Amino acid sequence: MRLCFSGVILLLSTVAVADELSPQRQQELSNLLKHDCGSCHGLPPKGGLGPSLMPDALVDKNDAVLMDAIQNGRAGTAMPPWKQFISVEETRWLIGQLRQLY
């Protein structure tokens, strides 16, 4: 029961984040996803210099792993840290978008 409740809270917090971001900021983040992320991960993001970001490739990665990779980068790879450019809330929104692609 506790796990189910935690899942509902997580879902509601993800929805709340989308509501907090202005439509303009959501568009800016969509552009970032397409152009900045896409430059390494491909368009569509099926992989390139970076790994695939398609939903089926992310199914075994929880949001915390993705959050860490986006915010802090990945040592020894070309993945830079993005925390100076996007907030944790914006990163959550991007992760939600990645999970819904295609």
Backbone atoms as SQL, in Angstrom:
CREATE TABLE atoms (id INTEGER PRIMARY KEY, chain TEXT, resi INTEGER, resn TEXT, atom TEXT, x REAL, y REAL, z REAL);
INSERT INTO atoms VALUES
  (1, 'A', 1, 'MET', 'N', 0.821, -1.189, 0.000),
  (2, 'A', 1, 'MET', 'CA', 0.000, 0.000, 0.000),
  (3, 'A', 1, 'MET', 'C', 0.868, 1.257, 0.000),
  (4, 'A', 2, 'ARG', 'N', 1.930, 1.233, 0.815),
  (5, 'A', 2, 'ARG', 'CA', 2.814, 2.389, 0.908),
  (6, 'A', 2, 'ARG', 'C', 3.486, 2.656, -0.441),
  (7, 'A', 3, 'LEU', 'N', 3.925, 1.597, -1.132),
  (8, 'A', 3, 'LEU', 'CA', 4.560, 1.755, -2.435),
  (9, 'A', 3, 'LEU', 'C', 3.591, 2.363, -3.440),
  (10, 'A', 4, 'CYS', 'N', 2.348, 1.902, -3.422),
  (11, 'A', 4, 'CYS', 'CA', 1.329, 2.452, -4.319),
  (12, 'A', 4, 'CYS', 'C', 1.113, 3.934, -4.034),
  (13, 'A', 5, 'PHE', 'N', 1.019, 4.292, -2.759),
  (14, 'A', 5, 'PHE', 'CA', 0.822, 5.688, -2.373),
  (15, 'A', 5, 'PHE', 'C', 2.003, 6.541, -2.833),
  (16, 'A', 6, 'SER', 'N', 3.225, 6.011, -2.673),
  (17, 'A', 6, 'SER', 'CA', 4.418, 6.742, -3.115),
  (18, 'A', 6, 'SER', 'C', 4.384, 6.966, -4.620),
  (19, 'A', 7, 'GLY', 'N', 3.940, 5.968, -5.361),
  (20, 'A', 7, 'GLY', 'CA', 3.833, 6.109, -6.808),
  (21, 'A', 7, 'GLY', 'C', 2.843, 7.184, -7.207),
  (22, 'A', 8, 'VAL', 'N', 1.722, 7.252, -6.501),
  (23, 'A', 8, 'VAL', 'CA', 0.716, 8.284, -6.782),
  (24, 'A', 8, 'VAL', 'C', 1.286, 9.662, -6.492),
  (25, 'A', 9, 'ILE', 'N', 1.992, 9.808, -5.381),
  (26, 'A', 9, 'ILE', 'CA', 2.606, 11.094, -5.028),
  (27, 'A', 9, 'ILE', 'C', 3.623, 11.492, -6.090),
  (28, 'A', 10, 'LEU', 'N', 4.450, 10.550, -6.538),
  (29, 'A', 10, 'LEU', 'CA', 5.433, 10.848, -7.582),
  (30, 'A', 10, 'LEU', 'C', 4.740, 11.291, -8.860),
  (31, 'A', 11, 'LEU', 'N', 3.690, 10.600, -9.249),
  (32, 'A', 11, 'LEU', 'CA', 2.947, 10.971, -10.450),
  (33, 'A', 11, 'LEU', 'C', 2.361, 12.364, -10.315),
  (34, 'A', 12, 'LEU', 'N', 1.748, 12.654, -9.195),
  (35, 'A', 12, 'LEU', 'CA', 1.159, 13.977, -8.985),
  (36, 'A', 12, 'LEU', 'C', 2.215, 15.065, -8.966),
  (37, 'A', 13, 'SER', 'N', 3.389, 14.784, -8.411),
  (38, 'A', 13, 'SER', 'CA', 4.440, 15.802, -8.381),
  (39, 'A', 13, 'SER', 'C', 4.964, 16.060, -9.781),
  (40, 'A', 14, 'THR', 'N', 5.008, 15.039, -10.631),
  (41, 'A', 14, 'THR', 'CA', 5.434, 15.227, -12.015),
  (42, 'A', 14, 'THR', 'C', 4.426, 16.086, -12.763),
  (43, 'A', 15, 'VAL', 'N', 3.144, 15.834, -12.560),
  (44, 'A', 15, 'VAL', 'CA', 2.101, 16.635, -13.196),
  (45, 'A', 15, 'VAL', 'C', 2.176, 18.073, -12.700),
  (46, 'A', 16, 'ALA', 'N', 2.407, 18.253, -11.407),
  (47, 'A', 16, 'ALA', 'CA', 2.491, 19.600, -10.841),
  (48, 'A', 16, 'ALA', 'C', 3.643, 20.386, -11.442),
  (49, 'A', 17, 'VAL', 'N', 4.763, 19.723, -11.708),
  (50, 'A', 17, 'VAL', 'CA', 5.910, 20.405, -12.313),
  (51, 'A', 17, 'VAL', 'C', 5.532, 20.953, -13.675),
  (52, 'A', 18, 'ALA', 'N', 4.845, 20.155, -14.484),
  (53, 'A', 18, 'ALA', 'CA', 4.445, 20.621, -15.812),
  (54, 'A', 18, 'ALA', 'C', 3.535, 21.831, -15.707),
  (55, 'A', 19, 'ASP', 'N', 2.686, 21.855, -14.687),
  (56, 'A', 19, 'ASP', 'CA', 1.798, 22.996, -14.500),
  (57, 'A', 19, 'ASP', 'C', 2.559, 24.249, -14.091),
  (58, 'A', 20, 'GLU', 'N', 3.686, 24.092, -13.390),
  (59, 'A', 20, 'GLU', 'CA', 4.456, 25.230, -12.914),
  (60, 'A', 20, 'GLU', 'C', 5.299, 25.863, -14.014),
  (61, 'A', 21, 'LEU', 'N', 5.680, 25.106, -15.011),
  (62, 'A', 21, 'LEU', 'CA', 6.495, 25.641, -16.095),
  (63, 'A', 21, 'LEU', 'C', 5.594, 26.367, -17.085),
  (64, 'A', 22, 'SER', 'N', 5.972, 27.560, -17.433),
  (65, 'A', 22, 'SER', 'CA', 5.172, 28.323, -18.390),
  (66, 'A', 22, 'SER', 'C', 5.221, 27.644, -19.755),
  (67, 'A', 23, 'PRO', 'N', 4.225, 27.872, -20.588),
  (68, 'A', 23, 'PRO', 'CA', 4.254, 27.323, -21.944),
  (69, 'A', 23, 'PRO', 'C', 5.520, 27.754, -22.699),
  (70, 'A', 24, 'GLN', 'N', 5.956, 28.986, -22.473),
  (71, 'A', 24, 'GLN', 'CA', 7.181, 29.461, -23.136),
  (72, 'A', 24, 'GLN', 'C', 8.392, 28.643, -22.682),
  (73, 'A', 25, 'ARG', 'N', 8.490, 28.385, -21.374),
  (74, 'A', 25, 'ARG', 'CA', 9.632, 27.617, -20.868),
  (75, 'A', 25, 'ARG', 'C', 9.555, 26.180, -21.351),
  (76, 'A', 26, 'GLN', 'N', 8.363, 25.618, -21.423),
  (77, 'A', 26, 'GLN', 'CA', 8.224, 24.267, -21.957),
  (78, 'A', 26, 'GLN', 'C', 8.698, 24.216, -23.405),
  (79, 'A', 27, 'GLN', 'N', 8.397, 25.243, -24.181),
  (80, 'A', 27, 'GLN', 'CA', 8.855, 25.294, -25.571),
  (81, 'A', 27, 'GLN', 'C', 10.378, 25.409, -25.633),
  (82, 'A', 28, 'GLU', 'N', 10.943, 26.231, -24.764),
  (83, 'A', 28, 'GLU', 'CA', 12.407, 26.367, -24.714),
  (84, 'A', 28, 'GLU', 'C', 13.063, 25.033, -24.366),
  (85, 'A', 29, 'LEU', 'N', 12.491, 24.325, -23.415),
  (86, 'A', 29, 'LEU', 'CA', 13.034, 23.026, -23.029),
  (87, 'A', 29, 'LEU', 'C', 12.848, 21.989, -24.133),
  (88, 'A', 30, 'SER', 'N', 11.739, 22.055, -24.851),
  (89, 'A', 30, 'SER', 'CA', 11.535, 21.163, -25.999),
  (90, 'A', 30, 'SER', 'C', 12.599, 21.413, -27.055),
  (91, 'A', 31, 'ASN', 'N', 12.904, 22.682, -27.289),
  (92, 'A', 31, 'ASN', 'CA', 13.961, 23.027, -28.245),
  (93, 'A', 31, 'ASN', 'C', 15.317, 22.530, -27.765),
  (94, 'A', 32, 'LEU', 'N', 15.588, 22.664, -26.476),
  (95, 'A', 32, 'LEU', 'CA', 16.836, 22.164, -25.910),
  (96, 'A', 32, 'LEU', 'C', 16.931, 20.659, -26.122),
  (97, 'A', 33, 'LEU', 'N', 15.839, 19.957, -25.843),
  (98, 'A', 33, 'LEU', 'CA', 15.809, 18.508, -26.014),
  (99, 'A', 33, 'LEU', 'C', 16.100, 18.133, -27.458),
  (100, 'A', 34, 'LYS', 'N', 15.489, 18.830, -28.372),
  (101, 'A', 34, 'LYS', 'CA', 15.665, 18.525, -29.790),
  (102, 'A', 34, 'LYS', 'C', 17.064, 18.891, -30.276),
  (103, 'A', 35, 'HIS', 'N', 17.504, 20.091, -29.995),
  (104, 'A', 35, 'HIS', 'CA', 18.755, 20.580, -30.575),
  (105, 'A', 35, 'HIS', 'C', 19.991, 20.209, -29.758),
  (106, 'A', 36, 'ASP', 'N', 19.966, 20.483, -28.467),
  (107, 'A', 36, 'ASP', 'CA', 21.157, 20.218, -27.657),
  (108, 'A', 36, 'ASP', 'C', 21.319, 18.729, -27.366),
  (109, 'A', 37, 'CYS', 'N', 20.275, 18.102, -26.856),
  (110, 'A', 37, 'CYS', 'CA', 20.356, 16.665, -26.579),
  (111, 'A', 37, 'CYS', 'C', 20.475, 15.887, -27.891),
  (112, 'A', 38, 'GLY', 'N', 19.689, 16.320, -28.874),
  (113, 'A', 38, 'GLY', 'CA', 19.680, 15.643, -30.167),
  (114, 'A', 38, 'GLY', 'C', 21.008, 15.685, -30.895),
  (115, 'A', 39, 'SER', 'N', 21.829, 16.695, -30.624),
  (116, 'A', 39, 'SER', 'CA', 23.109, 16.790, -31.327),
  (117, 'A', 39, 'SER', 'C', 24.026, 15.616, -30.991),
  (118, 'A', 40, 'CYS', 'N', 23.885, 15.029, -29.820),
  (119, 'A', 40, 'CYS', 'CA', 24.690, 13.857, -29.456),
  (120, 'A', 40, 'CYS', 'C', 23.885, 12.557, -29.461),
  (121, 'A', 41, 'HIS', 'N', 22.622, 12.647, -29.071),
  (122, 'A', 41, 'HIS', 'CA', 21.805, 11.443, -28.931),
  (123, 'A', 41, 'HIS', 'C', 21.020, 11.112, -30.192),
  (124, 'A', 42, 'GLY', 'N', 21.057, 11.995, -31.190),
  (125, 'A', 42, 'GLY', 'CA', 20.389, 11.752, -32.462),
  (126, 'A', 42, 'GLY', 'C', 19.001, 12.354, -32.538),
  (127, 'A', 43, 'LEU', 'N', 18.520, 12.485, -33.762),
  (128, 'A', 43, 'LEU', 'CA', 17.180, 12.998, -34.056),
  (129, 'A', 43, 'LEU', 'C', 16.480, 12.002, -34.970),
  (130, 'A', 44, 'PRO', 'N', 15.530, 11.246, -34.515),
  (131, 'A', 44, 'PRO', 'CA', 15.094, 11.108, -33.130),
  (132, 'A', 44, 'PRO', 'C', 16.230, 10.538, -32.280),
  (133, 'A', 45, 'PRO', 'N', 16.102, 10.636, -30.955),
  (134, 'A', 45, 'PRO', 'CA', 17.224, 10.263, -30.084),
  (135, 'A', 45, 'PRO', 'C', 17.435, 8.753, -29.960),
  (136, 'A', 46, 'LYS', 'N', 17.771, 8.129, -31.084),
  (137, 'A', 46, 'LYS', 'CA', 17.994, 6.681, -31.109),
  (138, 'A', 46, 'LYS', 'C', 19.446, 6.318, -30.840),
  (139, 'A', 47, 'GLY', 'N', 20.256, 7.317, -30.542),
  (140, 'A', 47, 'GLY', 'CA', 21.660, 7.070, -30.237),
  (141, 'A', 47, 'GLY', 'C', 22.560, 7.692, -31.284),
  (142, 'A', 48, 'GLY', 'N', 23.746, 7.952, -30.904),
  (143, 'A', 48, 'GLY', 'CA', 24.763, 8.568, -31.751),
  (144, 'A', 48, 'GLY', 'C', 26.024, 8.591, -30.924),
  (145, 'A', 49, 'LEU', 'N', 26.568, 9.783, -30.690),
  (146, 'A', 49, 'LEU', 'CA', 27.689, 9.910, -29.767),
  (147, 'A', 49, 'LEU', 'C', 27.240, 9.463, -28.373),
  (148, 'A', 50, 'GLY', 'N', 26.013, 9.835, -28.000),
  (149, 'A', 50, 'GLY', 'CA', 25.420, 9.404, -26.732),
  (150, 'A', 50, 'GLY', 'C', 24.448, 8.262, -26.973),
  (151, 'A', 51, 'PRO', 'N', 24.033, 7.575, -25.911),
  (152, 'A', 51, 'PRO', 'CA', 23.115, 6.443, -26.063),
  (153, 'A', 51, 'PRO', 'C', 21.706, 6.882, -26.462),
  (154, 'A', 52, 'SER', 'N', 20.926, 5.911, -26.863),
  (155, 'A', 52, 'SER', 'CA', 19.525, 6.161, -27.202),
  (156, 'A', 52, 'SER', 'C', 18.777, 6.726, -26.002),
  (157, 'A', 53, 'LEU', 'N', 17.890, 7.677, -26.277),
  (158, 'A', 53, 'LEU', 'CA', 17.011, 8.236, -25.247),
  (159, 'A', 53, 'LEU', 'C', 15.554, 7.875, -25.519),
  (160, 'A', 54, 'MET', 'N', 15.340, 6.896, -26.379),
  (161, 'A', 54, 'MET', 'CA', 13.988, 6.451, -26.673),
  (162, 'A', 54, 'MET', 'C', 13.410, 5.743, -25.441),
  (163, 'A', 55, 'PRO', 'N', 12.085, 5.806, -25.261),
  (164, 'A', 55, 'PRO', 'CA', 11.472, 5.216, -24.066),
  (165, 'A', 55, 'PRO', 'C', 11.877, 3.765, -23.804),
  (166, 'A', 56, 'ASP', 'N', 11.992, 2.945, -24.846),
  (167, 'A', 56, 'ASP', 'CA', 12.360, 1.545, -24.625),
  (168, 'A', 56, 'ASP', 'C', 13.786, 1.411, -24.101),
  (169, 'A', 57, 'ALA', 'N', 14.659, 2.355, -24.427),
  (170, 'A', 57, 'ALA', 'CA', 16.031, 2.326, -23.919),
  (171, 'A', 57, 'ALA', 'C', 16.115, 2.840, -22.483),
  (172, 'A', 58, 'LEU', 'N', 15.099, 3.574, -22.049),
  (173, 'A', 58, 'LEU', 'CA', 15.101, 4.157, -20.707),
  (174, 'A', 58, 'LEU', 'C', 14.306, 3.345, -19.700),
  (175, 'A', 59, 'VAL', 'N', 13.637, 2.294, -20.156),
  (176, 'A', 59, 'VAL', 'CA', 12.712, 1.554, -19.298),
  (177, 'A', 59, 'VAL', 'C', 13.401, 1.001, -18.046),
  (178, 'A', 60, 'ASP', 'N', 14.672, 0.643, -18.137),
  (179, 'A', 60, 'ASP', 'CA', 15.370, 0.089, -16.974),
  (180, 'A', 60, 'ASP', 'C', 16.122, 1.151, -16.168),
  (181, 'A', 61, 'LYS', 'N', 15.938, 2.417, -16.520),
  (182, 'A', 61, 'LYS', 'CA', 16.600, 3.514, -15.805),
  (183, 'A', 61, 'LYS', 'C', 15.549, 4.317, -15.040),
  (184, 'A', 62, 'ASN', 'N', 15.729, 4.405, -13.730),
  (185, 'A', 62, 'ASN', 'CA', 14.759, 5.177, -12.956),
  (186, 'A', 62, 'ASN', 'C', 15.050, 6.670, -13.087),
  (187, 'A', 63, 'ASP', 'N', 14.109, 7.470, -12.653),
  (188, 'A', 63, 'ASP', 'CA', 14.237, 8.922, -12.799),
  (189, 'A', 63, 'ASP', 'C', 15.452, 9.481, -12.070),
  (190, 'A', 64, 'ALA', 'N', 15.821, 8.879, -10.941),
  (191, 'A', 64, 'ALA', 'CA', 16.979, 9.371, -10.184),
  (192, 'A', 64, 'ALA', 'C', 18.272, 9.210, -10.985),
  (193, 'A', 65, 'VAL', 'N', 18.405, 8.104, -11.700),
  (194, 'A', 65, 'VAL', 'CA', 19.588, 7.867, -12.535),
  (195, 'A', 65, 'VAL', 'C', 19.638, 8.889, -13.666),
  (196, 'A', 66, 'LEU', 'N', 18.501, 9.116, -14.312),
  (197, 'A', 66, 'LEU', 'CA', 18.444, 10.093, -15.397),
  (198, 'A', 66, 'LEU', 'C', 18.686, 11.503, -14.874),
  (199, 'A', 67, 'MET', 'N', 18.107, 11.826, -13.727),
  (200, 'A', 67, 'MET', 'CA', 18.301, 13.136, -13.108),
  (201, 'A', 67, 'MET', 'C', 19.789, 13.384, -12.864),
  (202, 'A', 68, 'ASP', 'N', 20.468, 12.403, -12.300),
  (203, 'A', 68, 'ASP', 'CA', 21.892, 12.547, -12.005),
  (204, 'A', 68, 'ASP', 'C', 22.699, 12.737, -13.287),
  (205, 'A', 69, 'ALA', 'N', 22.412, 11.953, -14.307),
  (206, 'A', 69, 'ALA', 'CA', 23.152, 12.062, -15.568),
  (207, 'A', 69, 'ALA', 'C', 22.952, 13.431, -16.210),
  (208, 'A', 70, 'ILE', 'N', 21.726, 13.931, -16.189),
  (209, 'A', 70, 'ILE', 'CA', 21.443, 15.228, -16.815),
  (210, 'A', 70, 'ILE', 'C', 22.020, 16.371, -15.983),
  (211, 'A', 71, 'GLN', 'N', 21.785, 16.355, -14.703),
  (212, 'A', 71, 'GLN', 'CA', 22.236, 17.453, -13.848),
  (213, 'A', 71, 'GLN', 'C', 23.757, 17.483, -13.687),
  (214, 'A', 72, 'ASN', 'N', 24.385, 16.313, -13.543),
  (215, 'A', 72, 'ASN', 'CA', 25.806, 16.252, -13.203),
  (216, 'A', 72, 'ASN', 'C', 26.709, 15.774, -14.324),
  (217, 'A', 73, 'GLY', 'N', 26.129, 15.384, -15.453),
  (218, 'A', 73, 'GLY', 'CA', 26.940, 14.849, -16.540),
  (219, 'A', 73, 'GLY', 'C', 27.426, 13.449, -16.201),
  (220, 'A', 74, 'ARG', 'N', 28.252, 12.907, -17.088),
  (221, 'A', 74, 'ARG', 'CA', 28.798, 11.566, -16.874),
  (222, 'A', 74, 'ARG', 'C', 30.290, 11.621, -17.109),
  (223, 'A', 75, 'ALA', 'N', 31.043, 11.397, -16.056),
  (224, 'A', 75, 'ALA', 'CA', 32.504, 11.429, -16.146),
  (225, 'A', 75, 'ALA', 'C', 32.994, 10.423, -17.184),
  (226, 'A', 76, 'GLY', 'N', 33.996, 10.817, -17.932),
  (227, 'A', 76, 'GLY', 'CA', 34.580, 9.928, -18.928),
  (228, 'A', 76, 'GLY', 'C', 33.800, 9.853, -20.224),
  (229, 'A', 77, 'THR', 'N', 32.755, 10.679, -20.347),
  (230, 'A', 77, 'THR', 'CA', 31.957, 10.715, -21.575),
  (231, 'A', 77, 'THR', 'C', 31.830, 12.163, -22.032),
  (232, 'A', 78, 'ALA', 'N', 31.186, 12.355, -23.154),
  (233, 'A', 78, 'ALA', 'CA', 30.943, 13.711, -23.663),
  (234, 'A', 78, 'ALA', 'C', 29.736, 14.376, -23.003),
  (235, 'A', 79, 'MET', 'N', 29.048, 13.666, -22.097),
  (236, 'A', 79, 'MET', 'CA', 27.845, 14.210, -21.455),
  (237, 'A', 79, 'MET', 'C', 28.223, 15.272, -20.429),
  (238, 'A', 80, 'PRO', 'N', 27.871, 16.544, -20.713),
  (239, 'A', 80, 'PRO', 'CA', 28.203, 17.622, -19.774),
  (240, 'A', 80, 'PRO', 'C', 27.136, 17.756, -18.688),
  (241, 'A', 81, 'PRO', 'N', 27.481, 18.408, -17.592),
  (242, 'A', 81, 'PRO', 'CA', 26.456, 18.716, -16.588),
  (243, 'A', 81, 'PRO', 'C', 25.575, 19.865, -17.080),
  (244, 'A', 82, 'TRP', 'N', 24.272, 19.748, -16.834),
  (245, 'A', 82, 'TRP', 'CA', 23.320, 20.778, -17.263),
  (246, 'A', 82, 'TRP', 'C', 22.753, 21.575, -16.105),
  (247, 'A', 83, 'LYS', 'N', 23.195, 21.279, -14.863),
  (248, 'A', 83, 'LYS', 'CA', 22.580, 21.923, -13.697),
  (249, 'A', 83, 'LYS', 'C', 22.758, 23.433, -13.679),
  (250, 'A', 84, 'GLN', 'N', 23.732, 23.959, -14.378),
  (251, 'A', 84, 'GLN', 'CA', 23.885, 25.416, -14.417),
  (252, 'A', 84, 'GLN', 'C', 22.904, 26.071, -15.386),
  (253, 'A', 85, 'PHE', 'N', 22.253, 25.262, -16.206),
  (254, 'A', 85, 'PHE', 'CA', 21.332, 25.792, -17.212),
  (255, 'A', 85, 'PHE', 'C', 19.867, 25.467, -16.952),
  (256, 'A', 86, 'ILE', 'N', 19.612, 24.302, -16.329),
  (257, 'A', 86, 'ILE', 'CA', 18.229, 23.890, -16.085),
  (258, 'A', 86, 'ILE', 'C', 18.068, 23.420, -14.641),
  (259, 'A', 87, 'SER', 'N', 16.933, 23.741, -14.072),
  (260, 'A', 87, 'SER', 'CA', 16.643, 23.394, -12.676),
  (261, 'A', 87, 'SER', 'C', 16.264, 21.917, -12.553),
  (262, 'A', 88, 'VAL', 'N', 16.184, 21.465, -11.326),
  (263, 'A', 88, 'VAL', 'CA', 15.737, 20.099, -11.050),
  (264, 'A', 88, 'VAL', 'C', 14.318, 19.905, -11.578),
  (265, 'A', 89, 'GLU', 'N', 13.452, 20.892, -11.368),
  (266, 'A', 89, 'GLU', 'CA', 12.069, 20.793, -11.848),
  (267, 'A', 89, 'GLU', 'C', 12.030, 20.699, -13.375),
  (268, 'A', 90, 'GLU', 'N', 12.856, 21.484, -14.028),
  (269, 'A', 90, 'GLU', 'CA', 12.905, 21.442, -15.495),
  (270, 'A', 90, 'GLU', 'C', 13.473, 20.116, -15.976),
  (271, 'A', 91, 'THR', 'N', 14.429, 19.573, -15.237),
  (272, 'A', 91, 'THR', 'CA', 14.985, 18.264, -15.584),
  (273, 'A', 91, 'THR', 'C', 13.919, 17.191, -15.452),
  (274, 'A', 92, 'ARG', 'N', 13.100, 17.267, -14.408),
  (275, 'A', 92, 'ARG', 'CA', 11.982, 16.314, -14.262),
  (276, 'A', 92, 'ARG', 'C', 11.052, 16.396, -15.467),
  (277, 'A', 93, 'TRP', 'N', 10.775, 17.610, -15.908),
  (278, 'A', 93, 'TRP', 'CA', 9.903, 17.801, -17.070),
  (279, 'A', 93, 'TRP', 'C', 10.531, 17.150, -18.309),
  (280, 'A', 94, 'LEU', 'N', 11.845, 17.354, -18.512),
  (281, 'A', 94, 'LEU', 'CA', 12.534, 16.746, -19.654),
  (282, 'A', 94, 'LEU', 'C', 12.468, 15.223, -19.592),
  (283, 'A', 95, 'ILE', 'N', 12.674, 14.661, -18.415),
  (284, 'A', 95, 'ILE', 'CA', 12.605, 13.208, -18.257),
  (285, 'A', 95, 'ILE', 'C', 11.209, 12.709, -18.625),
  (286, 'A', 96, 'GLY', 'N', 10.193, 13.422, -18.194),
  (287, 'A', 96, 'GLY', 'CA', 8.821, 13.060, -18.569),
  (288, 'A', 96, 'GLY', 'C', 8.622, 13.089, -20.070),
  (289, 'A', 97, 'GLN', 'N', 9.195, 14.080, -20.727),
  (290, 'A', 97, 'GLN', 'CA', 9.085, 14.170, -22.183),
  (291, 'A', 97, 'GLN', 'C', 9.800, 13.003, -22.851),
  (292, 'A', 98, 'LEU', 'N', 10.977, 12.655, -22.361),
  (293, 'A', 98, 'LEU', 'CA', 11.715, 11.525, -22.928),
  (294, 'A', 98, 'LEU', 'C', 10.927, 10.229, -22.787),
  (295, 'A', 99, 'ARG', 'N', 10.280, 10.050, -21.673),
  (296, 'A', 99, 'ARG', 'CA', 9.518, 8.815, -21.444),
  (297, 'A', 99, 'ARG', 'C', 8.267, 8.739, -22.321),
  (298, 'A', 100, 'GLN', 'N', 7.838, 9.858, -22.885),
  (299, 'A', 100, 'GLN', 'CA', 6.637, 9.886, -23.720),
  (300, 'A', 100, 'GLN', 'C', 6.935, 9.961, -25.217),
  (301, 'A', 101, 'LEU', 'N', 8.196, 10.005, -25.601),
  (302, 'A', 101, 'LEU', 'CA', 8.532, 10.134, -27.022),
  (303, 'A', 101, 'LEU', 'C', 7.947, 8.984, -27.831),
  (304, 'A', 102, 'TYR', 'N', 7.391, 9.304, -28.951),
  (305, 'A', 102, 'TYR', 'CA', 6.916, 8.337, -29.937),
  (306, 'A', 102, 'TYR', 'C', 6.078, 7.305, -29.267);
